[in-house]
């Protein structure tokens, strides 16, 4: 039987100081043009935590607002003053920067993250009240350091500084004197990804009433890589995150495929469960500090706030078929092959083509989840509405195939598409943000199925010019199908009756 989606979580970690000091747009600008007007202006465009919590797409990401409800609000959403929203949502939460920095230290097992004592104690008191952080997690917090000690690490030992409200409150030390793969810069990136993944894992079990010891396997599908000079990206984020989250029965491994990574990981998870190798597999990923403020120059130029000010994370539980939750149909997996070609049309065609195997029309899929990037971010940066562009291509393909008429194209995008809401964190918006809503929509009978599409830019690694992509279908559960024996119960009864009748006849003949 097909495996099912048993739960999902989505988290954001608000990190405005990391925008300034760790986002590559800003760090590059500081190197190339340290006196630029952009660097002078950017601080005035940073949002506070309440503004981030009250931002409509962020509320959608953590599950307090549905995509349909978001679409009712006129864009740009950055101009809407929503008040009184909660940092905690149906699927996860938005964590403030101070708590997240301390979570990074919890995830550090090599004593690399040093935190100033006063900041540590104040923040620790906040986390002790957090519903997800029990004593086993709180006990991972180490002793604080003096401000002088931290400054010395930064000034003299190549440590990467950690700021809160533009005040130096900690640092991440390098893990090796000469290995660039274990530099302070890389360790900060990896620990931030690990911490946001752990937060997603904790929310997954908490929001879906799942026992940690039930989890057998974790697949991490972020865009970072951990290793040393002898194996630059050897891994394993998955097992490292499972350890901190308390998944004591789990092992795991990493899957990488740029933005398509989560879709690849979901197919692998579904396959492992269907094959009976594991009963409960989690697909998860943390965020990427490099992409913070990625389109900041355009946002500042147009008088907008810095909208890329939070790390994203998610976790999805794939389990054995329970006869209730939506299934992942592994008979309908789309893939961009080596010979497909890299034009947008060719990519979309290859990912939708599995429908042909079962005689389905493009319109037979209720919802398509593509690159669900927030148009507030991308339109102001000149990239347009990314989800809408994808839906237009799928709709155009439907016209070409004769599934709809040309005049129905705009209606197609509304009926089968969605407004984007996810942060531009590469892998984070790629199909998976809808899975939580999709599960609920199918359980509620609003839709019968959905196609999740992940696409990846493999050419960025300078190993190939190829594009990448995979897709899969989530559909309503068909109900538990008990395995049928070769001979039915009725047939067995019939055979026994015939045998007894024959036996009786033989006795009478004698």
Secondary structure as the mmCIF struct_conf table of DSSP 4:
data_model
#
loop_
_struct_conf.conf_type_id
_struct_conf.id
_struct_conf.beg_label_comp_id
_struct_conf.beg_label_asym_id
_struct_conf.beg_label_seq_id
_struct_conf.end_label_comp_id
_struct_conf.end_label_asym_id
_struct_conf.end_label_seq_id
STRN STRN1 UNK A 4 UNK A 14
HELX_RH_AL_P HELX_RH_AL_P1 UNK A 16 UNK A 22
HELX_RH_AL_P HELX_RH_AL_P2 UNK A 24 UNK A 32
TURN_TY1_P TURN_TY1_P1 UNK A 34 UNK A 35
HELX_RH_AL_P HELX_RH_AL_P3 UNK A 37 UNK A 41
HELX_RH_3T_P HELX_RH_3T_P1 UNK A 42 UNK A 45
HELX_RH_AL_P HELX_RH_AL_P4 UNK A 49 UNK A 53
TURN_TY1_P TURN_TY1_P2 UNK A 54 UNK A 54
HELX_RH_AL_P HELX_RH_AL_P5 UNK A 56 UNK A 61
TURN_TY1_P TURN_TY1_P3 UNK A 62 UNK A 63
BEND BEND1 UNK A 64 UNK A 65
HELX_RH_AL_P HELX_RH_AL_P6 UNK A 67 UNK A 71
TURN_TY1_P TURN_TY1_P4 UNK A 72 UNK A 72
BEND BEND2 UNK A 73 UNK A 73
HELX_LH_PP_P HELX_LH_PP_P1 UNK A 74 UNK A 74
BEND BEND3 UNK A 75 UNK A 75
HELX_LH_PP_P HELX_LH_PP_P2 UNK A 76 UNK A 76
HELX_RH_3T_P HELX_RH_3T_P2 UNK A 77 UNK A 79
BEND BEND4 UNK A 84 UNK A 84
BEND BEND5 UNK A 87 UNK A 87
STRN STRN2 UNK A 88 UNK A 88
BEND BEND6 UNK A 90 UNK A 91
STRN STRN3 UNK A 92 UNK A 95
HELX_RH_AL_P HELX_RH_AL_P7 UNK A 97 UNK A 106
TURN_TY1_P TURN_TY1_P5 UNK A 107 UNK A 107
BEND BEND7 UNK A 109 UNK A 111
STRN STRN4 UNK A 113 UNK A 115
STRN STRN5 UNK A 116 UNK A 116
HELX_RH_AL_P HELX_RH_AL_P8 UNK A 117 UNK A 127
TURN_TY1_P TURN_TY1_P6 UNK A 128 UNK A 129
BEND BEND8 UNK A 130 UNK A 130
TURN_TY1_P TURN_TY1_P7 UNK A 131 UNK A 132
HELX_RH_AL_P HELX_RH_AL_P9 UNK A 135 UNK A 138
TURN_TY1_P TURN_TY1_P8 UNK A 139 UNK A 140
STRN STRN6 UNK A 145 UNK A 145
HELX_RH_AL_P HELX_RH_AL_P10 UNK A 147 UNK A 156
BEND BEND9 UNK A 157 UNK A 157
HELX_LH_PP_P HELX_LH_PP_P3 UNK A 159 UNK A 159
STRN STRN7 UNK A 160 UNK A 164
TURN_TY1_P TURN_TY1_P9 UNK A 165 UNK A 166
STRN STRN8 UNK A 167 UNK A 172
BEND BEND10 UNK A 175 UNK A 178
HELX_RH_3T_P HELX_RH_3T_P3 UNK A 180 UNK A 182
BEND BEND11 UNK A 183 UNK A 183
HELX_RH_AL_P HELX_RH_AL_P11 UNK A 184 UNK A 207
TURN_TY1_P TURN_TY1_P10 UNK A 208 UNK A 209
HELX_RH_3T_P HELX_RH_3T_P4 UNK A 212 UNK A 214
STRN STRN9 UNK A 217 UNK A 220
BEND BEND12 UNK A 223 UNK A 223
STRN STRN10 UNK A 228 UNK A 228
TURN_TY1_P TURN_TY1_P11 UNK A 229 UNK A 230
STRN STRN11 UNK A 231 UNK A 231
TURN_TY1_P TURN_TY1_P12 UNK A 232 UNK A 233
HELX_RH_AL_P HELX_RH_AL_P12 UNK A 237 UNK A 245
TURN_TY1_P TURN_TY1_P13 UNK A 246 UNK A 246
TURN_TY1_P TURN_TY1_P14 UNK A 248 UNK A 249
STRN STRN12 UNK A 251 UNK A 254
HELX_RH_3T_P HELX_RH_3T_P5 UNK A 258 UNK A 260
HELX_RH_AL_P HELX_RH_AL_P13 UNK A 261 UNK A 274
TURN_TY1_P TURN_TY1_P15 UNK A 275 UNK A 276
BEND BEND13 UNK A 277 UNK A 277
BEND BEND14 UNK A 279 UNK A 279
STRN STRN13 UNK A 280 UNK A 285
HELX_RH_3T_P HELX_RH_3T_P6 UNK A 289 UNK A 291
TURN_TY1_P TURN_TY1_P16 UNK A 292 UNK A 295
HELX_RH_AL_P HELX_RH_AL_P14 UNK A 296 UNK A 301
TURN_TY1_P TURN_TY1_P17 UNK A 302 UNK A 303
STRN STRN14 UNK A 310 UNK A 319
BEND BEND15 UNK A 323 UNK A 325
HELX_LH_PP_P HELX_LH_PP_P4 UNK A 326 UNK A 326
STRN STRN15 UNK A 327 UNK A 335
TURN_TY1_P TURN_TY1_P18 UNK A 338 UNK A 339
BEND BEND16 UNK A 340 UNK A 340
BEND BEND17 UNK A 342 UNK A 343
HELX_RH_AL_P HELX_RH_AL_P15 UNK A 344 UNK A 352
HELX_RH_3T_P HELX_RH_3T_P7 UNK A 353 UNK A 358
TURN_TY1_P TURN_TY1_P19 UNK A 359 UNK A 359
HELX_RH_3T_P HELX_RH_3T_P8 UNK A 362 UNK A 364
BEND BEND18 UNK A 365 UNK A 366
STRN STRN16 UNK A 367 UNK A 369
STRN STRN17 UNK A 371 UNK A 371
STRN STRN18 UNK A 373 UNK A 373
HELX_RH_AL_P HELX_RH_AL_P16 UNK A 375 UNK A 380
TURN_TY1_P TURN_TY1_P20 UNK A 381 UNK A 382
HELX_RH_AL_P HELX_RH_AL_P17 UNK A 386 UNK A 401
TURN_TY1_P TURN_TY1_P21 UNK A 402 UNK A 402
BEND BEND19 UNK A 403 UNK A 404
HELX_RH_3T_P HELX_RH_3T_P9 UNK A 406 UNK A 408
HELX_RH_AL_P HELX_RH_AL_P18 UNK A 409 UNK A 416
STRN STRN19 UNK A 422 UNK A 422
TURN_TY1_P TURN_TY1_P22 UNK A 426 UNK A 429
STRN STRN20 UNK A 430 UNK A 430
BEND BEND20 UNK A 431 UNK A 431
HELX_RH_3T_P HELX_RH_3T_P10 UNK A 432 UNK A 434
HELX_RH_AL_P HELX_RH_AL_P19 UNK A 435 UNK A 443
TURN_TY1_P TURN_TY1_P23 UNK A 444 UNK A 445
BEND BEND21 UNK A 446 UNK A 446
BEND BEND22 UNK A 448 UNK A 448
STRN STRN21 UNK A 449 UNK A 456
HELX_RH_3T_P HELX_RH_3T_P11 UNK A 458 UNK A 461
TURN_TY1_P TURN_TY1_P24 UNK A 462 UNK A 462
BEND BEND23 UNK A 463 UNK A 463
BEND BEND24 UNK A 465 UNK A 465
STRN STRN22 UNK A 468 UNK A 475
HELX_LH_PP_P HELX_LH_PP_P5 UNK A 482 UNK A 485
BEND BEND25 UNK A 486 UNK A 487
HELX_RH_AL_P HELX_RH_AL_P20 UNK A 489 UNK A 509
#
